[in-house]
Amino acid sequence: MSTTERPVEFADQTPICRGCQYGDATDRRSLEPPENARQRVNRRWNEILQETRVAQTGAQILFGFLLSVAFTPLFRDLDTFDRGIYVVTVVLGASATGSLIAPVSIHRFLSGQRMKDEVVEAASRLMIFGMVLLALTIGCTLLLILRLVVPGVLAEVLVGAVMLWFGFCWYVLPMRLRRRAAARRTGKIET
């Protein structure tokens, strides 16, 4: 330990060098003091707030764009099927926006009621549902735009590929990482 490194002591009073305290993720978890229930719910709430800010911004920008499309000259030339896609897209966009903003409303109405556990759980579920709606909104928006730009079934193929990518990035990968972490905790090694 160099002269600039000071030992860090946790509940068990084991001195740990600051430089090596965060070397390995498994060691780091075992060296950090455990969270109590209040700290955990506060951390989860702060994480949800940060995630909500990102998702809300994207949903609101996309929804604003969708609302403006109906007032463009090209909109009058859309056939019935494309207008149907547009209506579905706007409804999905509004629903995504509502789901992603709902945690703020829930928090405001329940603030001070000592219900943070329930608020965090509800906000988490709304965020997941809102992300599904946002992915569907993006897919429908792409379909509407690409049907006007790309001939034939290529638009549907491209949208399908993008939606598969979203599904992988937003749902399959996190679930796989969760399973892998659970297997590591139980001692089963997953390849």
C-alpha positions, 0 to 999 in steps of 0.5 A: 500500500502506497502512502496515498492509499489509506485503509478502508474499514467496513463492518468487520473492521478488515482493512482494505487497500483503496487501490484493490478494493474494487478489483473484481466484481465478486470481491467488490460485492463481498467488500462493500457494506450491505445495503439496508432495506431503506438504502436499497429502495432509495437506490432503486428509486434513483435508478428508476428516475434516471432510466425514466428521464432517458425513456421519457425524452425519447418517447416524447420526441417521437410522440411529438413527431407523430402528432405533427405528421397528420398536418403534412401534405403527404399525409393526405396521400396515404392509403387506408392501410397506412393511415391505420398504421399511423393511428395505431402508432399514435395510440402506442406512442401516447400509451408509451408516454403515459406509462413512462410518465406515470412513475412521476405522477404516482410519486407525486400523489404518494409522496410522504405516505411511506409507500416507497417500496410500492412506488418503486415496484409500480414504477418498475413495472410501468417502465418495463411496460412503457419500454415495450410500448415504446419499442412497438411505437418505434417499429410502427413508425419505421413501418410507416416511413419505410413503406413510403420510401422502400418498394415491396416487402423490404420495408417489412423485412427491415422493420422486422430486423430492427424489432428483433434487434430491439428485442435482443438488446432490450429484453433477451440480453438483460434476461440472459445476464440476469440468468448468468448472474443467478447461476454464478450466485448459486455456483452453477457455471453457465456458458 
